[in-house]
């Protein structure tokens, strides 16, 4: 095994057979929300080039609007149950149950099948099982080289370490993130592939009742966790209101909203709170309602919400953290500001609201970039090239 100058690994001995039609398995531990959508888009992208690809997913907790079409597409679509732990005392039972459930699903599709590449669209603590039951190369998507602010704990650190340890190669969503992995001492093959655009949502034809014409609407969408900077947005809202009184901020997502109560109280008349998991059927109306999607991240890597905004032709204000600047061209496809700066954030919000032509152009360019550079069709070609590269041997 030799290291390339750019940090990649050249594998001098590859155990793969020279397959004309490589066998690929996609295994996901996510069950709903953004990661579930990511997995299905990821799998669909691969299937364009490998129709016999196999997908194993965790059973969704509720009906999903797009899962039916994927069941019809994939030749094999086993699902497995995963338990969540209400308290730490249930952790051991959860590990045992989930391990058995996953192995059963693997046995269901493994009989008579030899997989050359196993794609894992996101880290999971059951990653250690994979090298024990599969001889193929394991390629894991590392969305975050380090757990985010508010999510740094033993459990999340363990998941990341296990995934890094038991993977043969990795995928990240930006060159910045690739460098972070190398800086951490990771010496495995790391492929850089952009985060694809989400677009499989029901279309709404009548939008007249969604958005009041007399209001300017801001959307903060997704899980409410520390690193996403909701506190920064709330601090900026008072300044925005001094210049634009008819403003509404919609906070839509699951998480601990109570910790922001002190910041919410002064602006509560201008805030709509939907503190819950947002089902697929409600997502289009939320984004169509919004004039601006705000992502005031204190730190970050990439963002599925950003690709949603592109998909719905909405202007984005975000921060220059992680690999986000690799996707957002400042002043063209979005506005990027420094993290944790409520003054700069309020100025950017007012700027876009007072300049609708600029906001509209940004929306259009963001949409075009999403459809071209972030399309899953393009990503599918890249994923297929990874499979080919492993099948033939890795070259620098």
C-alpha positions as CSV (number, residue, x, y, z in Angstrom):
1,X,0.0,0.0,0.0
2,X,1.5,3.4,-1.1
3,X,0.5,6.9,-0.3
4,X,0.0,9.4,-3.2
5,X,1.3,12.9,-2.9
6,X,-2.2,14.3,-2.4
7,X,-2.8,12.0,0.6
8,X,-4.7,9.3,-1.3
9,X,-3.8,5.7,-1.0
10,X,-2.7,3.6,-3.9
11,X,-3.8,0.0,-3.4
12,X,-1.2,-2.2,-5.1
13,X,-3.2,-5.4,-4.4
14,X,-6.9,-5.3,-5.0
15,X,-8.9,-8.4,-4.1
16,X,-11.8,-7.5,-6.4
17,X,-12.5,-9.7,-9.4
18,X,-12.7,-7.9,-12.7
19,X,-16.5,-7.7,-12.9
20,X,-18.2,-6.4,-15.9
21,X,-21.3,-5.8,-13.7
22,X,-20.0,-5.0,-10.2
23,X,-22.4,-5.8,-7.4
24,X,-23.3,-2.9,-5.1
25,X,-25.1,-2.7,-1.7
26,X,-26.3,0.5,-0.1
27,X,-26.9,0.2,3.6
28,X,-28.4,3.0,5.6
29,X,-29.0,3.4,9.4
30,X,-31.1,6.5,9.0
31,X,-34.9,6.2,9.2
32,X,-36.5,9.6,8.5
33,X,-35.9,13.2,7.8
34,X,-33.0,14.6,5.8
35,X,-30.8,11.5,6.1
36,X,-33.5,9.2,4.9
37,X,-34.1,11.5,1.8
38,X,-30.3,11.6,1.3
39,X,-30.1,7.8,1.3
40,X,-32.9,7.3,-1.2
41,X,-31.5,10.0,-3.6
42,X,-28.0,8.4,-3.2
43,X,-29.4,4.9,-4.0
44,X,-31.4,6.2,-6.9
45,X,-28.2,7.9,-8.3
46,X,-26.3,4.6,-8.2
47,X,-29.1,2.6,-9.7
48,X,-29.0,4.7,-12.9
49,X,-25.7,2.8,-13.7
50,X,-26.2,-0.3,-11.7
51,X,-29.8,-1.5,-12.0
52,X,-29.2,-4.5,-9.8
53,X,-28.0,-2.5,-6.8
54,X,-29.4,-3.6,-3.5
55,X,-30.7,-1.2,-0.8
56,X,-31.2,-2.0,2.9
57,X,-32.9,0.7,4.9
58,X,-34.3,1.1,8.4
59,X,-38.0,0.9,8.6
60,X,-39.5,4.5,8.6
61,X,-41.4,5.5,11.7
62,X,-44.2,7.0,9.5
63,X,-45.4,6.9,5.9
64,X,-42.9,8.5,3.5
65,X,-44.2,10.1,0.4
66,X,-41.3,8.8,-1.8
67,X,-40.5,5.4,-0.4
68,X,-43.1,3.6,-2.6
69,X,-41.4,4.5,-5.9
70,X,-38.0,3.3,-4.5
71,X,-39.6,0.0,-3.5
72,X,-40.8,-0.5,-7.0
73,X,-37.4,0.4,-8.5
74,X,-35.0,-1.7,-6.5
75,X,-34.8,-5.4,-7.2
76,X,-34.3,-6.1,-3.5
77,X,-35.5,-3.8,-0.7
78,X,-35.4,-5.4,2.7
79,X,-36.0,-3.3,5.7
80,X,-34.8,-3.7,9.3
81,X,-36.1,-2.5,12.6
82,X,-34.0,-0.3,14.9
83,X,-34.9,0.6,18.4
84,X,-34.1,4.0,20.0
85,X,-33.2,4.3,23.6
86,X,-35.4,6.4,25.9
87,X,-32.8,6.2,28.6
88,X,-29.1,5.1,28.8
89,X,-30.2,2.0,30.6
90,X,-31.8,0.6,27.4
91,X,-28.6,1.0,25.4
92,X,-27.4,-2.6,25.8
93,X,-30.8,-4.0,24.9
94,X,-30.9,-1.7,21.9
95,X,-27.4,-2.8,20.7
96,X,-28.4,-6.5,20.9
97,X,-31.8,-6.1,19.2
98,X,-30.5,-3.8,16.4
99,X,-27.5,-6.1,15.7
100,X,-29.8,-9.1,15.3
101,X,-32.3,-7.2,13.2
102,X,-29.6,-5.9,10.8
103,X,-27.9,-9.4,10.5
104,X,-31.3,-10.9,9.6
105,X,-31.8,-8.4,6.8
106,X,-28.2,-8.9,5.6
107,X,-28.7,-12.7,5.5
108,X,-31.9,-12.2,3.5
109,X,-30.1,-10.7,0.6
110,X,-26.6,-12.1,1.0
111,X,-27.5,-15.7,0.0
112,X,-26.1,-16.2,-3.5
113,X,-24.8,-12.5,-3.6
114,X,-21.3,-11.3,-3.4
115,X,-21.0,-7.5,-3.2
116,X,-18.0,-5.7,-4.5
117,X,-18.8,-2.4,-2.9
118,X,-20.9,-1.6,0.1
119,X,-21.9,2.1,0.3
120,X,-22.9,3.4,3.7
121,X,-24.6,6.9,3.2
122,X,-24.0,8.0,6.8
123,X,-22.1,6.6,9.9
124,X,-23.8,4.2,12.2
125,X,-22.7,2.4,15.4
126,X,-23.4,-0.9,13.7
127,X,-20.6,-0.3,11.2
128,X,-18.4,-2.8,12.9
129,X,-20.6,-5.6,11.6
130,X,-20.0,-4.9,8.0
131,X,-16.4,-6.2,7.6
132,X,-17.5,-9.4,9.4
133,X,-20.2,-10.3,6.9
134,X,-19.0,-8.7,3.7
135,X,-15.8,-9.2,1.7
136,X,-16.3,-6.2,-0.5
137,X,-14.9,-2.7,0.0
138,X,-16.9,-0.5,2.5
139,X,-17.3,3.1,1.4
140,X,-18.8,5.4,4.0
141,X,-20.1,9.0,3.6
142,X,-18.6,11.2,6.3
143,X,-20.9,14.2,6.5
144,X,-19.1,15.7,9.5
145,X,-15.4,14.9,10.2
146,X,-16.1,16.1,13.8
147,X,-19.4,16.1,15.7
148,X,-21.1,19.5,15.8
149,X,-21.4,21.9,18.7
150,X,-24.2,20.6,20.9
151,X,-23.7,17.1,19.6
152,X,-20.3,16.2,21.0
153,X,-20.7,13.3,23.3
154,X,-19.4,9.8,23.8
155,X,-22.1,8.2,21.6
156,X,-21.6,10.4,18.5
157,X,-17.8,10.2,18.9
158,X,-18.0,6.4,19.0
159,X,-20.2,6.3,15.9
160,X,-17.7,8.4,14.0
161,X,-14.6,6.4,15.2
162,X,-16.2,3.1,14.3
163,X,-17.2,4.3,10.8
164,X,-13.7,5.6,10.2
165,X,-12.1,2.4,11.5
166,X,-14.2,-0.1,9.6
167,X,-14.4,1.7,6.2
168,X,-12.0,1.0,3.3
169,X,-12.7,4.4,1.7
170,X,-14.6,7.6,2.5
171,X,-16.7,10.2,0.8
172,X,-17.0,13.8,1.9
173,X,-19.0,16.8,0.6
174,X,-16.2,19.2,0.1
175,X,-12.4,19.7,-0.2
176,X,-12.4,21.5,3.1
177,X,-13.8,18.4,4.8
178,X,-11.4,16.1,3.0
179,X,-8.5,18.2,4.4
180,X,-10.1,18.0,7.9
181,X,-10.0,14.2,7.7
182,X,-6.3,14.2,6.6
183,X,-5.5,16.6,9.4
184,X,-7.0,14.1,11.8
185,X,-4.6,11.5,10.6
186,X,-7.0,9.6,8.4
187,X,-5.0,7.9,5.7
188,X,-7.7,6.2,3.6
189,X,-8.9,7.0,0.1
190,X,-11.2,10.1,0.4
191,X,-13.5,11.0,-2.5
192,X,-15.0,14.5,-2.7
193,X,-18.6,14.5,-4.1
194,X,-21.0,17.4,-3.6
195,X,-24.2,17.0,-1.5
196,X,-27.0,16.5,-4.0
197,X,-30.1,18.6,-4.3
198,X,-33.3,17.4,-2.8
199,X,-36.2,17.5,-5.2
200,X,-38.6,14.6,-4.7
201,X,-41.5,16.4,-3.0
202,X,-45.1,16.8,-4.0
203,X,-45.8,19.8,-6.2
204,X,-48.2,22.6,-5.1
205,X,-50.0,24.3,-7.8
206,X,-52.2,26.7,-5.8
207,X,-49.9,29.0,-3.7
208,X,-52.4,31.8,-3.1
209,X,-53.2,30.8,0.5
210,X,-49.6,29.9,1.5
211,X,-48.1,33.4,1.7
212,X,-49.8,36.6,2.9
213,X,-48.8,39.4,0.5
214,X,-48.4,41.9,3.3
215,X,-45.6,40.1,5.0
216,X,-41.9,39.3,4.5
217,X,-41.1,35.8,5.6
218,X,-37.9,34.2,6.9
219,X,-37.6,30.5,7.3
220,X,-35.3,28.6,9.7
221,X,-35.8,25.0,8.9
222,X,-34.4,21.7,10.4
223,X,-33.3,20.3,13.7
224,X,-32.8,22.9,16.4
225,X,-29.3,22.3,17.7
226,X,-26.6,24.7,19.0
227,X,-24.4,24.8,16.0
228,X,-27.2,26.0,13.7
229,X,-27.2,29.4,15.3
230,X,-30.9,30.1,16.0
231,X,-29.8,32.4,18.8
232,X,-27.8,34.5,16.3
233,X,-30.9,34.8,14.1
234,X,-33.1,35.8,17.0
235,X,-30.6,38.5,18.1
236,X,-30.7,39.9,14.6
237,X,-34.5,40.0,14.3
238,X,-34.9,43.0,16.5
239,X,-32.7,45.1,14.2
240,X,-34.5,43.8,11.1
241,X,-37.9,44.8,12.6
242,X,-36.7,48.4,13.1
243,X,-36.4,48.7,9.3
244,X,-39.0,46.2,8.2
245,X,-41.9,46.0,10.6
246,X,-44.0,43.4,8.8
247,X,-41.5,40.6,9.1
248,X,-42.3,37.0,10.1
249,X,-39.7,34.3,11.2
250,X,-40.9,30.7,11.0
251,X,-38.9,28.2,13.1
252,X,-39.8,24.7,11.8
253,X,-38.0,21.7,13.3
254,X,-37.6,19.4,16.2
255,X,-35.3,20.3,19.2
256,X,-35.0,22.1,22.5
257,X,-36.7,25.5,21.8
258,X,-37.1,26.3,25.5
259,X,-33.4,27.3,25.8
260,X,-34.1,30.2,23.4
261,X,-37.1,31.4,25.3
262,X,-35.3,34.5,26.7
263,X,-34.4,35.6,23.1
264,X,-37.8,34.7,21.8
265,X,-39.9,36.7,24.2
266,X,-38.9,40.2,22.9
267,X,-39.8,39.2,19.3
268,X,-42.5,36.6,19.9
269,X,-45.1,38.6,17.9
270,X,-43.0,38.2,14.8
271,X,-42.2,34.5,15.3
272,X,-44.1,31.3,14.3
273,X,-42.9,28.2,16.0
274,X,-43.4,24.7,14.8
275,X,-41.4,22.7,17.2
276,X,-41.8,19.2,15.8
277,X,-40.6,16.9,13.1
278,X,-41.8,18.2,9.8
279,X,-43.3,15.5,7.5
280,X,-42.6,15.5,3.8
281,X,-46.0,16.7,2.8
282,X,-45.5,20.0,4.7
283,X,-42.1,20.8,3.3
284,X,-43.1,22.4,0.0
285,X,-45.6,24.8,1.6
286,X,-42.9,25.9,4.1
287,X,-40.4,26.8,1.4
288,X,-43.0,28.4,-0.9
289,X,-44.1,30.5,2.1
290,X,-40.5,31.9,2.6
291,X,-38.9,34.9,1.0
292,X,-35.5,34.0,2.4
293,X,-34.1,30.8,3.9
294,X,-31.7,31.6,6.7
295,X,-28.9,29.2,7.8
296,X,-26.9,31.2,10.4
297,X,-24.6,28.3,11.3
298,X,-22.0,28.9,14.0
299,X,-20.1,25.9,12.5
300,X,-20.9,23.3,9.9
301,X,-19.9,21.2,7.1
302,X,-22.6,21.1,4.4
303,X,-26.3,21.5,4.5
304,X,-29.3,19.6,3.1
305,X,-31.5,22.6,3.9
306,X,-29.3,24.6,1.5
307,X,-30.0,22.3,-1.3
308,X,-33.7,22.4,-0.5
309,X,-33.6,26.2,-0.8
310,X,-31.9,25.9,-4.2
311,X,-34.5,23.4,-5.3
312,X,-37.4,25.7,-4.3
313,X,-35.8,28.7,-5.9
314,X,-35.3,30.6,-2.6
315,X,-32.5,33.0,-1.8
316,X,-30.2,31.8,1.0
317,X,-28.3,33.6,3.7
318,X,-25.7,31.4,5.3
319,X,-22.2,31.5,6.9
320,X,-18.7,30.8,5.6
321,X,-18.2,27.6,7.6
322,X,-17.1,24.2,6.5
323,X,-17.5,23.4,2.8
324,X,-20.6,25.7,2.4
325,X,-18.5,28.4,0.6
326,X,-17.7,25.6,-2.0
327,X,-21.4,25.5,-2.8
328,X,-22.6,29.1,-2.3
329,X,-21.1,31.7,-4.6
330,X,-21.3,34.8,-2.5
331,X,-23.5,37.4,-4.2
332,X,-24.5,35.0,-7.0
333,X,-26.2,31.9,-5.6
334,X,-26.5,33.2,-2.1
335,X,-25.2,35.5,0.6
336,X,-22.4,34.2,2.9
337,X,-21.5,36.1,6.1
338,X,-19.2,35.5,9.1
339,X,-20.6,33.1,11.7
340,X,-22.0,34.4,15.0
341,X,-22.5,38.0,13.7
342,X,-26.1,39.1,14.3
343,X,-25.4,42.6,12.9
344,X,-24.1,41.3,9.6
345,X,-27.0,38.9,9.4
346,X,-29.6,41.6,10.0
347,X,-28.0,43.8,7.3
348,X,-28.0,40.9,4.8
349,X,-31.7,40.1,5.5
350,X,-32.7,43.8,5.0
351,X,-30.6,44.0,1.9
352,X,-32.3,41.1,0.2
353,X,-35.8,42.2,1.3
354,X,-35.2,45.8,0.0
355,X,-33.8,44.5,-3.3
356,X,-36.2,42.0,-4.6
357,X,-34.7,41.9,-8.1
358,X,-31.3,40.9,-6.6
359,X,-33.0,38.3,-4.4
360,X,-34.8,36.9,-7.5
361,X,-31.6,36.7,-9.5
362,X,-29.9,34.9,-6.6
363,X,-32.8,32.5,-6.4
364,X,-32.6,31.7,-10.1
365,X,-28.8,31.2,-10.1
366,X,-29.0,29.0,-7.0
367,X,-31.6,26.9,-8.7
368,X,-29.5,26.6,-11.8
369,X,-26.5,25.6,-9.8
370,X,-28.5,23.0,-8.0
371,X,-29.9,21.5,-11.1
372,X,-26.5,21.3,-12.8
373,X,-23.6,21.0,-10.3
374,X,-25.5,19.3,-7.5
375,X,-27.7,17.0,-9.6
376,X,-28.0,13.4,-8.6
377,X,-27.5,12.3,-12.2
378,X,-24.1,13.9,-12.1
379,X,-23.4,12.4,-8.7
380,X,-24.5,9.0,-9.9
381,X,-21.7,9.1,-12.6
382,X,-19.2,9.9,-9.9
383,X,-20.4,7.1,-7.6
384,X,-20.2,4.7,-10.5
385,X,-16.6,5.8,-11.2
386,X,-15.8,4.8,-7.6
387,X,-17.2,1.4,-8.1
388,X,-15.2,1.0,-11.4
389,X,-12.0,2.3,-9.7
390,X,-12.2,-0.3,-6.9
391,X,-13.1,-3.0,-9.4
392,X,-10.0,-2.3,-11.6
393,X,-7.6,-1.0,-8.9
394,X,-7.0,2.4,-7.5
395,X,-4.9,4.8,-9.5
396,X,-3.5,8.1,-8.4
